[in-house]
Amino acid sequence: MWGRLGACGAFVLSAFSVPADEPIMNMMPRWDKGWGLQLIDEYRHEGDLLLGNRTAYSGFTEDVHLLHFQGVYTWDRSVRLTYKLPYVLDARREMPDGLGGKRVEHDSGVGDATLALPLKKYLNLDGRSGSWTFKPMLLVPLAGDDNYEIYDNEWGVGIGLGYEFEMHRLAFVSSVSFWAYENEKPSESHLSLDLGYNFSARGTNGTLFWETDYHHEDDGSETLLAGPALYWNFNDTLHMRLEWKHDFHDRQGTLDHGNGDRYLLSLGIVF
Amino acid sequence: MVVTGLVLASAKAADGDPDAKQEVRDVAALKRLKKRKGISLLYVKGLVCPSCAIGIRVKVGKLLFVDSARYKRGVDMDTKTQLLTVALLPGVKAETRSLSKAITDAGYEAVEWYSLERGKLKTHSFAVAKKSK
């Protein structure tokens, strides 16, 4: 049975999650005619090959190293345009070869780009500032077309909604989004909840977050991942973010990797 | 537990952070005006986080009457009281209209500015200033 699954595994689409956060650090620029660039170095490691709730192949790993090139321009403070272009530096996964062994597959190159138009409604209250966001999104296929692809080279459309606020010490960010794709790739829903504590140190400031994400695909796949993130504002121009998320619950509707961790280092500049 | 905490935090925020109450702000404004010279002092609604000040500095720092060599690009802020201190060039008065517009463009709301009259705090509303123009 596992041999048959292994053969099927060669053709499964690799699940990926479109990052919900927008440049720069999901915060800036809030001002008219502002712009920024962000570079994210992402590494993720998945420990097992899953099917449904069970581990189909223990120790069959996947390691993915990505760079994300992102940018934002704000015409009016309530209208932003963002782009996100991922580049797969190296992706490696182990799949069953049908003979009881492992077959190693690789991927590299440009991924699919995401364009988004976040429309913001800001609120300024006594002691609290925040915004509501409505975000139409478009996934543009730029990736290659192989058996193993981190990005699936498909058109997709998405809609996102968000609510966030900050107080003197507290930061709260929430969002939901839905993606539908052109061909056989299952549609996806994402839910994100971040809670942060603002701090200042030596003329700089930052926020320590606890972030929780939930992803669902309509083939029955679902992942609950959570972990800490540190945002650091060095100065008005340079910003940094460190993030680690662990899969606390992973279920795969088709044979795919899971039970892993994700690490991100972001650097952003804003003007 | 997390959801309850968020709801409580949100409810508290809707009422305003106690640190940002008018009485607390007035005391802080009076103290600041007595201590610092050549400034314009304002209450900016929503200016609650250090990152919020970036847009304010980008927009306000460009105004011709602002002394950008003082503070950080001519701007200092207190996120507890939402008081914004703008450094003025020597002998120059602040233009409230352009100040208010710069703050709006930065994403926040300029509510009032303060002056000292015979050692007492006087509050001026930006809304009144707008209407009278």
Interface residues (C-beta under 8 A of the other chain):
Chain A: M27 M28 P29 R30 W31 D32 G34 R77 Y122 L123 N124 L125 D126 G127 R128 S129 F165 E166 M167 H168 L170 A171 F172 L195 N198 S200 N205 N233 D236 V270 F271
Chain B: V2 G5 L6 A9 S10 A13 A14 G16 D17 D19 A20 K21 K45 G46 L47 V48 C49 P50 S51 C52 I54 G55 R57 V58 K59 K72 R73 T79 K80 Q82 D105 A106 G107 Y108 E109
